[in-house]
């Protein structure tokens, strides 16, 4: 019988994590699951807690939080594998603001449904990304995606806002049009093929969505061994607004300002200016000079109903 180590971030979703704790405990109890629930106290706690849960013999680590909590749990599991230890399975109860990782992996955002998914226990191997930057010279694992440029700054601005949900990203995007407009000139290396350009943004996706509503790579599959990119050329402010609407619908590939290549290994180097970038919402650099990214095919097993 599986044992579940639930790591709850009480401040996820602007405090939604603590609010839904009784609901989680009741659901898991009613479903007859053998579980232990612990809470994080500060950012970064979920990674060592993951290793604690594994050491205590729990074979499924559940990230009950948002994308940040999920990323920390994912990194804890991957680091266990790096050290030669048995890797527990990963599961997610999405109670955060964006829940983009859960969405891209096919995990239901409805809490009751995601709890039932734990009991049903369907398992899928997914690809995992690893990115290196100035703040993470040894690498950071990610499950959903890396954003460089406009969308990264939107995330930085949204994280500082009091409002939550998609509204925080929309308001942040409007503010960012006036904060971050002149794109850096970069060398974009996709599997050894280099092009020099000044993009508004570059998204490298294993999942499909960022910012709670922006379908950066609607065609992406999380177990095909390649990243799906969304590269947007520098455009006018007015064009940014129309492109935002297209990205929310997932139709941006129709626009000549957008390209959607695939790659396994990616390096982005600032030729002029600097790189603002994040991975799963974790700041990689605000004024970086280089980031490098690689995909690890089917490196992690998660509980999800999605097979593609």
Backbone bond lengths (Angstrom), bond angles and torsions (degrees), N, CA, C in turn:
res aa  C-N    CA-C-N  psi(-1)  N-CA   C-N-CA  omega(-1)  CA-C   N-CA-C  phi
1 X - - - 1.471 - - 1.524 110.40 -
2 X 1.323 116.94 133.21 1.459 121.21 -178.08 1.526 111.37 -69.31
3 X 1.328 114.75 146.64 1.460 121.28 175.93 1.527 108.11 -117.82
4 X 1.329 115.90 133.10 1.458 122.25 -170.82 1.534 110.62 -111.30
5 X 1.309 116.28 125.24 1.465 122.57 176.93 1.524 106.77 -106.28
6 X 1.322 116.57 103.95 1.459 121.87 -173.16 1.528 109.64 -94.64
7 X 1.334 115.25 118.79 1.464 120.90 178.79 1.524 107.75 -104.16
8 X 1.329 116.38 108.01 1.455 122.26 -175.56 1.523 110.56 -101.00
9 X 1.316 115.52 128.07 1.464 121.27 172.02 1.521 107.69 -94.13
10 X 1.333 117.98 106.32 1.473 120.06 -173.27 1.523 113.77 -66.39
11 X 1.328 118.05 -22.56 1.464 119.49 -178.22 1.524 112.15 -98.97
12 X 1.324 118.04 4.53 1.462 120.54 177.12 1.525 109.56 -60.68
13 X 1.324 116.33 143.22 1.452 119.98 179.91 1.512 112.65 62.67
14 X 1.347 115.95 39.38 1.471 121.41 -179.22 1.534 111.43 55.75
15 X 1.337 116.68 42.64 1.460 121.94 176.79 1.511 114.59 97.79
16 X 1.323 117.04 1.31 1.458 120.07 179.87 1.527 111.79 -64.92
17 X 1.337 116.28 -30.19 1.457 119.59 -179.46 1.519 112.62 -57.80
18 X 1.329 116.82 -47.86 1.464 120.62 179.44 1.526 110.48 -67.60
19 X 1.318 116.81 -36.18 1.466 121.38 -178.59 1.527 112.02 -62.55
20 X 1.345 116.97 -37.75 1.468 119.99 -174.72 1.526 112.76 -94.66
21 X 1.320 118.05 3.78 1.470 118.61 179.83 1.527 112.29 -55.25
22 X 1.336 120.48 -47.56 1.472 118.68 178.65 1.526 112.78 -59.55
23 X 1.324 116.88 -35.71 1.464 120.74 178.90 1.521 111.23 -65.60
24 X 1.329 116.30 -41.04 1.470 120.31 178.04 1.520 109.83 -63.28
25 X 1.333 116.41 -49.32 1.464 120.39 -176.81 1.531 111.35 -62.67
26 X 1.319 117.41 -40.21 1.466 120.28 179.15 1.527 110.75 -66.49
27 X 1.326 116.47 -45.64 1.462 120.06 179.72 1.526 111.68 -58.72
28 X 1.316 116.35 -49.30 1.467 119.87 -175.79 1.530 111.23 -68.28
29 X 1.318 116.00 -34.74 1.471 119.65 176.15 1.519 111.06 -66.86
30 X 1.334 115.98 -46.82 1.472 120.64 -179.99 1.523 111.67 -62.49
31 X 1.332 116.18 -30.66 1.467 120.68 179.70 1.529 112.15 -81.17
32 X 1.333 116.57 -5.02 1.456 120.82 177.33 1.512 114.49 76.06
33 X 1.328 117.22 25.24 1.461 120.11 -177.84 1.527 111.09 -86.06
34 X 1.315 115.00 144.73 1.463 122.64 175.58 1.524 106.98 -88.42
35 X 1.334 117.02 105.72 1.464 119.03 -173.89 1.525 111.99 -139.73
36 X 1.313 113.13 158.98 1.461 122.07 171.40 1.516 106.64 -130.92
37 X 1.330 117.37 132.85 1.458 121.63 -178.65 1.521 109.70 -112.62
38 X 1.333 115.51 127.81 1.461 121.55 175.44 1.524 108.12 -126.71
39 X 1.323 115.74 155.80 1.462 120.15 -179.44 1.520 110.94 -113.05
40 X 1.326 115.79 145.39 1.462 120.69 171.91 1.525 108.74 -78.21
41 X 1.313 115.48 153.52 1.459 121.35 178.73 1.522 112.18 -108.08
42 X 1.335 115.87 -24.64 1.464 120.38 -177.52 1.519 109.06 -158.40
43 X 1.332 117.63 164.60 1.466 119.81 177.64 1.523 111.44 -56.89
44 X 1.312 116.05 138.46 1.466 121.53 -179.74 1.505 113.96 97.18
45 X 1.333 118.38 -14.77 1.463 121.33 -175.58 1.526 113.42 -66.10
46 X 1.331 117.17 -30.51 1.464 118.90 -172.51 1.526 112.81 -66.74
47 X 1.331 117.56 -26.10 1.471 119.24 179.85 1.532 111.52 -68.35
48 X 1.343 119.77 -53.32 1.470 118.39 176.73 1.530 112.74 -66.04
49 X 1.336 117.95 -31.62 1.462 119.64 177.30 1.530 110.89 -64.72
50 X 1.323 116.13 -35.02 1.467 119.87 175.89 1.523 110.72 -59.27
51 X 1.312 115.96 -43.87 1.468 120.40 -179.73 1.529 110.66 -68.66
52 X 1.340 116.94 -34.18 1.461 120.42 175.87 1.522 110.48 -64.11
53 X 1.336 116.12 -45.16 1.457 119.99 179.02 1.513 112.31 -60.90
54 X 1.327 116.00 -41.05 1.463 119.70 178.51 1.533 110.68 -65.21
55 X 1.344 116.34 -41.33 1.466 120.43 179.80 1.531 111.46 -64.93
56 X 1.323 117.16 -28.26 1.467 121.31 179.17 1.525 112.15 -84.48
57 X 1.311 116.71 1.72 1.458 120.28 173.22 1.515 115.71 93.77
58 X 1.326 118.25 8.29 1.461 120.66 176.64 1.530 108.59 -76.31
59 X 1.308 116.25 131.47 1.462 118.79 -175.14 1.521 113.63 -98.66
60 X 1.354 117.60 -5.23 1.458 121.22 175.16 1.526 108.20 -132.95
61 X 1.332 116.04 122.41 1.454 121.61 178.15 1.525 107.62 -102.57
62 X 1.323 116.47 124.11 1.466 122.17 -174.66 1.520 109.49 -108.29
63 X 1.320 116.78 119.73 1.463 122.12 175.29 1.518 108.31 -87.56
64 X 1.329 117.07 106.00 1.459 121.86 177.66 1.526 107.18 -102.67
65 X 1.321 114.79 92.33 1.456 120.52 -175.93 1.508 109.82 178.07
66 X 1.310 115.91 -151.49 1.451 121.45 178.15 1.517 111.67 -102.31
67 X 1.323 115.36 -157.56 1.460 119.80 -176.74 1.524 112.58 -66.02
68 X 1.334 116.77 -32.67 1.459 119.37 178.56 1.516 112.04 -65.60
69 X 1.322 116.88 -43.96 1.464 121.08 178.29 1.523 110.32 -63.87
70 X 1.330 116.23 -43.88 1.464 120.21 178.77 1.525 110.75 -60.11
71 X 1.327 116.98 -41.42 1.459 120.26 179.68 1.524 111.27 -64.55
72 X 1.319 117.18 -40.48 1.465 120.10 179.65 1.524 111.23 -65.16
73 X 1.327 117.01 -41.98 1.457 120.31 177.71 1.522 110.60 -64.73
74 X 1.322 116.68 -44.26 1.464 120.71 177.82 1.521 111.02 -57.43
75 X 1.336 117.10 -44.06 1.462 120.18 178.98 1.522 111.99 -65.42
76 X 1.329 117.10 -37.55 1.459 119.43 177.19 1.513 112.09 -62.21
77 X 1.332 116.56 -42.53 1.464 120.60 179.82 1.526 110.81 -66.90
78 X 1.328 116.59 -44.70 1.467 119.90 -179.22 1.530 111.69 -65.40
79 X 1.327 116.15 -36.12 1.479 119.20 177.80 1.521 111.29 -67.67
80 X 1.323 117.57 -32.69 1.464 120.00 173.96 1.528 109.99 -61.34
81 X 1.324 116.17 -43.51 1.457 119.59 177.32 1.509 112.40 -63.40
82 X 1.340 116.73 -39.09 1.470 120.56 178.70 1.522 111.67 -61.03
83 X 1.329 115.83 -32.91 1.473 120.20 -178.28 1.526 112.54 -88.07
84 X 1.336 116.39 6.01 1.456 120.65 177.37 1.511 114.96 83.82
85 X 1.321 116.80 9.15 1.465 120.40 -179.62 1.527 110.64 -92.27
86 X 1.318 115.73 161.54 1.457 121.10 178.93 1.519 109.99 -63.83
87 X 1.323 116.12 133.41 1.453 121.52 179.77 1.529 110.34 -93.05
88 X 1.333 117.77 118.78 1.464 118.98 174.92 1.527 110.46 -70.06
89 X 1.312 116.32 166.29 1.449 120.67 173.75 1.523 109.27 -76.01
90 X 1.328 115.20 160.51 1.459 121.08 176.71 1.520 109.82 -113.95
91 X 1.326 115.94 144.07 1.458 121.99 172.82 1.521 107.82 -140.66
92 X 1.311 116.58 161.78 1.464 121.54 -176.87 1.523 110.30 -134.91
93 X 1.323 115.46 132.54 1.461 122.46 165.37 1.532 105.29 -110.86
94 X 1.332 117.95 102.07 1.466 120.19 -172.25 1.526 113.00 -77.51
95 X 1.324 116.11 108.86 1.466 120.65 179.79 1.522 110.37 -128.07
96 X 1.333 116.67 19.64 1.449 120.97 -177.93 1.510 113.20 -94.59
97 X 1.327 115.26 -158.34 1.455 121.62 -175.06 1.523 111.52 -88.09
98 X 1.326 116.81 -53.83 1.459 119.74 -177.18 1.515 114.16 -93.98
99 X 1.345 116.17 -42.47 1.472 122.52 -179.94 1.532 112.25 53.47
100 X 1.321 115.64 38.84 1.466 119.71 -176.23 1.524 112.38 -71.66
101 X 1.327 117.34 -36.43 1.462 119.49 178.33 1.519 110.04 -62.21
102 X 1.326 116.89 -48.06 1.464 120.67 179.60 1.524 110.63 -59.25
103 X 1.316 116.73 -44.27 1.468 120.95 -179.45 1.526 110.55 -60.26
104 X 1.329 116.56 -47.63 1.456 120.50 -177.57 1.516 113.49 -67.04
105 X 1.337 116.35 -26.05 1.455 119.75 -179.97 1.523 112.74 -91.45
106 X 1.328 117.34 0.51 1.470 120.49 178.45 1.507 114.57 81.82
107 X 1.334 117.53 21.00 1.460 121.59 178.99 1.527 108.36 -90.42
108 X 1.327 119.32 127.20 1.466 120.47 -177.54 1.521 111.98 -62.64
109 X 1.329 115.60 135.85 1.460 120.80 -179.81 1.525 111.12 -75.13
110 X 1.332 117.48 -27.25 1.460 120.78 176.13 1.525 109.66 -62.83
111 X 1.322 116.91 125.58 1.459 121.27 -172.05 1.521 112.35 -64.23
112 X 1.328 118.01 -42.07 1.463 120.00 178.91 1.526 110.77 -60.81
113 X 1.334 116.40 -41.22 1.458 120.51 -179.39 1.529 111.73 -69.17
114 X 1.330 116.77 -38.87 1.466 118.50 179.91 1.522 111.18 -69.85
115 X 1.336 117.75 -30.07 1.465 120.14 174.15 1.526 110.65 -67.23
116 X 1.324 117.21 -42.58 1.465 120.87 177.34 1.521 110.99 -62.11
117 X 1.333 115.96 -34.35 1.466 120.02 178.72 1.524 110.57 -61.38
118 X 1.340 117.07 -37.05 1.466 120.14 177.35 1.523 110.70 -59.42
119 X 1.319 115.60 -42.61 1.467 119.56 -178.54 1.520 111.30 -68.75
120 X 1.330 117.15 -36.08 1.471 120.39 179.20 1.523 111.89 -71.32
121 X 1.339 116.21 -31.19 1.464 122.80 170.53 1.534 115.31 62.24
122 X 1.353 120.07 41.75 1.463 119.32 173.22 1.531 110.04 -76.06
123 X 1.326 117.16 135.20 1.462 120.97 -172.38 1.522 111.94 -118.95
124 X 1.333 115.49 137.39 1.457 121.66 -178.61 1.522 108.99 -138.45
125 X 1.313 117.34 138.71 1.467 121.61 172.87 1.519 109.04 -85.87
126 X 1.324 116.59 132.60 1.460 121.07 179.76 1.528 110.88 -122.75
127 X 1.322 114.77 157.53 1.456 120.62 173.21 1.529 109.21 -73.67
128 X 1.324 115.78 153.85 1.457 122.34 176.17 1.525 108.00 -130.65
129 X 1.324 116.34 139.86 1.458 120.37 175.68 1.517 111.50 -97.00
130 X 1.318 115.32 155.16 1.471 120.95 173.23 1.522 108.24 -133.51
131 X 1.322 116.23 128.47 1.458 121.37 -176.92 1.520 109.87 -125.05
132 X 1.332 115.16 141.56 1.463 121.73 175.72 1.521 108.98 -116.73
133 X 1.331 115.42 138.40 1.460 121.56 178.99 1.519 108.23 -149.93
134 X 1.351 115.78 -177.27 1.462 119.10 179.26 1.521 111.72 -60.07
135 X 1.335 117.47 -40.12 1.462 120.52 -179.67 1.520 112.66 -78.72
136 X 1.328 117.49 -19.58 1.466 121.90 -179.44 1.538 109.33 -132.36
137 X 1.332 116.47 68.53 1.471 119.48 -177.68 1.520 113.33 -64.16
138 X 1.328 117.46 -25.00 1.463 121.01 178.57 1.525 112.24 -92.79
139 X 1.324 116.03 -3.64 1.451 120.29 175.41 1.514 114.03 103.59
140 X 1.322 115.17 147.50 1.461 124.06 174.06 1.520 107.14 -128.19
141 X 1.311 116.98 132.00 1.460 120.94 176.82 1.528 109.26 -81.80
142 X 1.320 116.15 150.63 1.459 119.85 175.67 1.520 109.58 -147.31
143 X 1.330 114.84 153.85 1.454 120.04 -178.10 1.509 113.70 -109.32
144 X 1.337 116.90 -30.39 1.468 119.55 -174.74 1.516 112.88 -98.20
145 X 1.341 117.57 -61.55 1.451 117.09 -178.38 1.510 114.37 -179.71
146 X 1.322 114.12 168.59 1.460 123.74 175.61 1.521 107.79 -114.99
147 X 1.327 116.13 134.57 1.455 120.95 176.57 1.508 110.39 -120.01
148 X 1.334 116.46 134.11 1.458 121.41 177.71 1.525 108.36 -127.16
149 X 1.329 116.27 130.96 1.451 120.39 176.07 1.511 112.78 103.42
150 X 1.322 116.07 -136.41 1.460 122.76 -173.12 1.522 112.50 -54.06
151 X 1.340 117.29 -47.68 1.463 119.18 -175.86 1.517 111.79 -68.27
152 X 1.345 117.26 -29.65 1.458 119.77 177.10 1.522 110.65 -66.09
153 X 1.335 116.14 -44.42 1.464 119.48 179.61 1.527 110.51 -66.36
154 X 1.335 117.25 -36.82 1.472 120.28 175.19 1.524 109.76 -56.79
155 X 1.340 116.64 -44.76 1.462 120.69 178.49 1.516 112.51 -62.59
156 X 1.351 116.78 -40.60 1.459 120.03 178.67 1.526 110.39 -62.63
157 X 1.334 116.46 -43.21 1.465 121.08 -178.95 1.530 110.43 -68.42
158 X 1.340 117.13 -43.62 1.470 121.35 -178.02 1.521 111.20 -61.88
159 X 1.342 116.90 -36.86 1.467 120.73 -177.46 1.522 111.93 -64.21
160 X 1.334 117.18 -22.35 1.459 120.95 -178.17 1.529 112.84 -92.98
161 X 1.345 116.31 -2.36 1.455 120.17 -175.90 1.530 111.37 -88.75
162 X 1.323 116.02 151.90 1.464 121.38 -179.87 1.516 112.20 -79.06
163 X 1.329 117.10 -30.83 1.460 119.63 178.79 1.526 108.83 -76.77
164 X 1.333 116.75 156.10 1.454 121.19 -178.47 1.509 111.72 -118.92
165 X 1.331 115.37 -173.49 1.454 121.19 175.95 1.508 113.09 69.53
166 X 1.332 114.88 -164.23 1.452 121.02 -176.87 1.518 111.97 -63.04
167 X 1.346 118.38 -28.70 1.460 120.81 -178.94 1.526 111.23 -60.77
168 X 1.335 116.40 -36.64 1.465 118.74 -179.76 1.520 110.75 -63.09
169 X 1.343 117.02 -37.94 1.458 120.51 179.80 1.524 111.72 -72.28
170 X 1.317 116.87 -38.22 1.464 119.98 179.77 1.527 110.92 -66.03
171 X 1.341 116.16 -45.95 1.462 119.78 178.03 1.523 110.20 -64.20
172 X 1.334 116.79 -41.11 1.464 120.54 179.14 1.521 111.16 -63.90
173 X 1.339 116.89 -36.96 1.466 119.99 179.24 1.518 111.07 -64.14
174 X 1.319 116.58 -40.47 1.472 120.12 178.62 1.526 110.19 -64.39
175 X 1.345 116.05 -44.22 1.468 119.62 177.98 1.526 111.11 -62.17
176 X 1.332 115.91 -39.63 1.453 120.62 -174.94 1.522 111.91 -67.82
177 X 1.318 118.15 -26.44 1.465 120.66 177.18 1.527 111.30 -56.29
178 X 1.336 115.57 -29.61 1.460 119.88 -177.38 1.532 112.05 -100.18
179 X 1.346 116.13 -14.63 1.472 120.25 178.16 1.522 110.50 -91.70
180 X 1.323 115.74 -46.30 1.465 121.90 -173.93 1.517 107.44 -123.64
181 X 1.311 115.81 102.81 1.458 118.39 -178.27 1.514 112.36 -128.84
182 X 1.329 116.93 -38.33 1.459 120.51 -179.92 1.529 109.52 -84.37
183 X 1.304 115.89 109.07 1.463 121.20 -175.71 1.524 111.07 -71.66
184 X 1.321 117.19 147.48 1.463 119.40 174.93 1.528 110.43 -71.51
185 X 1.304 115.91 153.96 1.463 121.11 171.98 1.523 107.06 -87.52
186 X 1.330 117.18 126.87 1.459 120.51 -173.91 1.524 111.82 -130.86
187 X 1.318 114.11 157.48 1.466 121.71 163.32 1.521 106.41 -98.50
188 X 1.327 116.25 120.73 1.461 122.06 179.07 1.515 108.66 -107.81
189 X 1.320 115.40 111.10 1.463 122.50 -176.99 1.531 108.56 -103.05
190 X 1.330 115.43 112.56 1.465 121.49 178.89 1.520 108.60 -112.84
191 X 1.323 116.21 104.13 1.466 121.72 -179.54 1.525 111.83 52.56
192 X 1.335 116.18 40.47 1.455 121.55 175.55 1.511 115.36 91.40
193 X 1.315 118.04 -7.16 1.468 121.96 177.44 1.524 108.00 -99.84
194 X 1.341 116.13 118.73 1.456 121.56 -171.60 1.524 110.99 -107.57
195 X 1.322 115.05 135.13 1.457 121.32 172.08 1.519 108.40 -131.07
196 X 1.324 116.36 145.88 1.457 122.19 178.29 1.522 108.39 -105.24
197 X 1.326 116.30 127.09 1.453 121.00 -177.49 1.512 110.44 -156.28
198 X 1.336 115.43 170.92 1.471 121.68 177.01 1.523 107.76 -122.28
199 X 1.322 117.88 81.82 1.472 120.59 -175.12 1.519 112.46 -83.65
200 X 1.314 115.14 148.34 1.455 120.00 171.14 1.517 109.45 -65.02
201 X 1.332 116.27 -41.83 1.457 120.91 178.26 1.519 110.60 -156.09
202 X 1.319 114.54 155.02 1.457 122.98 171.56 1.525 107.10 -132.43
203 X 1.324 117.09 117.93 1.460 121.66 175.77 1.518 108.87 -110.55
204 X 1.332 115.90 130.02 1.462 122.41 179.16 1.518 106.43 -113.32
205 X 1.336 116.06 108.95 1.452 120.45 -166.13 1.531 114.08 -113.16
206 X 1.334 114.32 133.86 1.461 122.56 164.64 1.521 108.74 -100.97
207 X 1.338 115.55 -34.83 1.463 122.21 171.85 1.518 110.00 -90.01
208 X 1.312 116.01 -154.95 1.468 120.16 -176.02 1.522 113.87 -120.65
209 X 1.342 118.05 -26.41 1.460 120.91 -166.56 1.512 111.75 -131.33
210 X 1.345 116.44 148.40 1.458 123.11 171.05 1.521 109.02 -131.89
211 X 1.321 115.71 157.84 1.453 120.32 174.20 1.508 114.85 66.15
212 X 1.319 117.52 19.10 1.447 120.67 176.30 1.509 115.52 79.40
213 X 1.349 117.71 -12.84 1.454 118.41 -175.36 1.527 114.16 -156.65
214 X 1.320 117.78 -5.19 1.458 120.96 -174.17 1.530 110.04 -98.20
215 X 1.315 115.54 110.80 1.464 121.87 -175.73 1.528 109.47 -82.78
216 X 1.318 115.13 81.44 1.458 120.22 -175.33 1.524 112.23 -67.23
217 X 1.329 117.18 -31.06 1.472 120.54 -178.23 1.524 109.24 -148.01
218 X 1.334 117.55 72.88 1.466 119.55 -176.54 1.520 113.75 -61.54
219 X 1.331 116.42 -20.57 1.462 120.95 -178.55 1.526 112.65 -89.80
220 X 1.332 117.85 -3.39 1.457 121.36 -173.91 1.527 112.22 -66.38
221 X 1.348 115.59 143.93 1.457 122.52 172.78 1.521 108.03 -121.53
222 X 1.326 115.87 136.38 1.452 119.44 -170.64 1.527 114.03 -87.03
223 X 1.324 117.15 9.86 1.475 118.75 178.20 1.524 112.15 -142.11
224 X 1.346 116.60 29.62 1.470 119.83 -178.38 1.522 113.55 -102.20
225 X 1.343 117.48 1.73 1.454 120.59 174.60 1.509 115.64 79.90
226 X 1.343 118.77 9.25 1.466 121.39 177.87 1.526 109.55 -139.66
227 X 1.333 114.94 153.37 1.457 121.03 171.25 1.524 109.49 -86.34
228 X 1.320 116.06 147.93 1.462 122.04 169.65 1.523 107.98 -106.20
229 X 1.324 116.37 126.20 1.456 121.11 -176.88 1.523 110.91 -103.60
230 X 1.305 114.59 153.50 1.463 122.80 168.60 1.522 105.75 -126.57
231 X 1.323 116.30 110.18 1.465 122.45 -178.23 1.526 107.63 -113.07
232 X 1.332 116.11 119.25 1.460 121.59 -177.73 1.524 109.33 -113.92
233 X 1.315 116.74 124.53 1.454 121.40 177.86 1.531 110.68 -65.96
234 X 1.331 115.69 159.25 1.459 119.42 175.10 1.530 108.57 -65.78
235 X 1.319 115.71 128.20 1.460 121.53 -177.01 1.532 109.44 -133.59
236 X 1.333 116.33 174.70 1.460 121.33 179.33 1.522 110.45 -70.60
237 X 1.335 115.79 164.88 1.462 119.96 178.24 1.527 110.82 -60.95
238 X 1.297 116.28 -41.50 1.453 119.29 178.24 1.513 112.32 -61.46
239 X 1.324 115.96 -38.10 1.461 120.60 178.91 1.529 110.62 -68.83
240 X 1.326 116.74 -33.15 1.465 119.70 177.58 1.521 110.05 -57.95
241 X 1.327 116.59 -43.33 1.465 120.75 -178.66 1.523 110.83 -60.84
242 X 1.340 116.89 -46.47 1.467 119.34 -179.46 1.524 111.25 -67.59
243 X 1.336 117.04 -36.32 1.467 120.01 178.57 1.526 110.98 -67.40
244 X 1.329 116.62 -35.99 1.471 119.27 176.50 1.518 110.52 -59.00
245 X 1.332 115.74 -42.45 1.458 119.20 177.79 1.517 112.02 -62.96
246 X 1.328 117.18 -40.28 1.457 120.93 179.17 1.524 111.02 -66.49
247 X 1.346 116.15 -40.43 1.465 119.65 -178.94 1.526 110.37 -66.67
248 X 1.317 116.97 -36.31 1.461 119.39 177.68 1.531 111.09 -63.98
249 X 1.321 116.21 -29.38 1.463 120.84 177.00 1.529 112.35 -89.02
250 X 1.333 116.51 -15.06 1.460 120.53 -177.26 1.509 113.62 78.93
251 X 1.334 117.15 23.61 1.472 121.22 -176.89 1.525 112.70 -109.16
252 X 1.330 118.34 13.45 1.457 121.25 -173.22 1.525 114.25 -64.63
253 X 1.329 117.82 -22.20 1.472 119.94 -179.09 1.523 111.55 -63.45
254 X 1.332 117.73 -17.00 1.453 121.67 178.58 1.520 112.07 -75.01
255 X 1.336 117.87 -16.99 1.457 121.73 -175.38 1.532 110.75 -89.10
256 X 1.327 118.37 136.36 1.474 120.81 -179.56 1.522 114.31 -64.85
257 X 1.348 117.34 -16.11 1.465 119.99 178.33 1.520 112.00 -80.55
258 X 1.333 116.86 -4.56 1.470 121.48 -173.78 1.522 110.40 -119.27
259 X 1.327 115.79 137.68 1.468 121.36 170.66 1.519 108.42 -125.93
260 X 1.340 116.42 150.60 1.468 120.88 -174.56 1.537 110.01 -131.86
261 X 1.329 117.33 65.98 1.469 119.63 179.31 1.523 111.88 -75.82
262 X 1.322 115.71 172.44 1.459 122.88 172.52 1.519 108.75 -122.04
263 X 1.330 116.57 153.19 1.460 120.85 178.08 1.516 109.95 -162.99
264 X 1.333 115.58 158.78 1.456 121.92 176.79 1.523 111.94 -101.76
265 X 1.341 116.18 -35.09 1.459 121.07 178.31 1.528 108.57 -127.98
266 X 1.326 115.45 133.82 1.462 120.99 -173.17 1.524 108.81 -136.58
267 X 1.319 115.06 137.43 1.465 120.03 172.17 1.524 107.51 -131.89
268 X 1.321 115.93 132.15 1.455 121.74 176.57 1.521 107.82 -118.83
269 X 1.338 116.42 122.37 1.462 122.12 -178.14 1.517 109.16 -122.67
270 X 1.321 116.85 130.45 1.457 121.31 177.52 1.528 109.44 -76.48
271 X 1.326 116.00 120.74 1.466 121.84 174.80 1.521 109.29 -90.21
272 X 1.321 115.31 -43.65 1.468 122.58 173.42 1.518 107.59 -134.68
273 X 1.337 116.85 136.63 1.460 120.25 -176.82 1.522 111.10 83.50
274 X 1.329 116.23 -164.23 1.463 121.72 -177.42 1.521 110.62 -134.54
275 X 1.337 115.27 169.28 1.456 121.56 -175.41 1.529 110.89 -108.42
276 X 1.329 118.57 116.61 1.459 120.46 163.87 1.529 107.94 -89.49
277 X 1.327 117.76 129.26 1.465 119.16 -175.07 1.521 110.89 -151.36
278 X 1.338 115.11 152.32 1.460 121.95 176.53 1.529 108.97 -140.07
279 X 1.323 116.19 161.05 1.466 122.61 171.83 1.517 107.29 -131.38
280 X 1.332 117.22 119.72 1.470 121.80 -176.80 1.526 111.86 52.21
281 X 1.335 116.49 33.05 1.454 121.04 -179.90 1.513 114.82 85.75
282 X 1.340 117.57 -5.91 1.462 122.00 177.86 1.525 108.59 -86.09
283 X 1.321 117.42 127.81 1.459 120.70 -178.69 1.520 110.63 -66.33
284 X 1.329 115.56 121.63 1.464 121.41 175.16 1.523 110.44 -89.87
285 X 1.321 115.94 -39.82 1.456 122.30 178.71 1.526 107.49 -171.46
286 X 1.312 116.31 145.93 1.463 120.59 174.64 1.515 110.75 -99.49
287 X 1.315 116.01 -29.10 1.465 120.96 177.66 1.525 108.65 -140.17
288 X 1.334 115.18 56.17 1.459 120.18 -176.11 1.514 112.96 -81.99
289 X 1.305 114.70 171.72 1.465 121.27 179.23 1.523 112.23 -114.94
290 X 1.347 117.02 -23.58 1.469 118.06 -178.48 1.524 110.01 -159.07
291 X 1.327 115.78 139.42 1.451 121.59 169.26 1.527 107.97 -133.33
292 X 1.319 116.05 145.30 1.464 120.93 177.78 1.524 108.17 -130.02
293 X 1.337 115.15 142.28 1.461 121.07 -170.96 1.522 109.05 -137.15
294 X 1.329 116.35 139.64 1.458 121.11 174.59 1.519 109.52 -138.14
295 X 1.328 116.34 155.78 1.456 121.40 178.83 1.517 110.46 -105.03
296 X 1.310 116.01 140.34 1.465 123.48 177.65 1.524 106.83 -112.70
297 X 1.328 117.68 102.16 1.471 120.38 -172.42 1.529 113.17 -63.68
298 X 1.329 114.72 130.15 1.460 123.55 174.13 1.528 112.23 44.50
299 X 1.326 115.05 50.53 1.464 121.48 -173.98 1.521 114.22 -89.70
300 X 1.342 117.39 -11.03 1.459 120.68 -174.10 1.515 109.89 -139.68
301 X 1.326 116.72 140.63 1.461 121.49 176.19 1.525 108.83 -102.82
302 X 1.332 116.04 127.62 1.458 120.43 177.99 1.518 109.97 -125.94
303 X 1.327 115.31 162.22 1.464 120.91 174.44 1.531 107.68 -91.03
304 X 1.305 115.53 114.51 1.455 120.77 179.25 1.519 109.88 -158.03
305 X 1.317 115.64 154.59 1.460 120.22 178.50 1.521 112.09 -85.54
306 X 1.354 116.42 -9.76 1.459 119.77 -175.28 1.517 110.88 -86.63
307 X 1.327 116.17 136.56 1.460 121.57 179.06 1.519 112.54 -108.13
308 X 1.334 118.63 -0.25 1.459 120.53 -176.49 1.511 111.64 -137.38
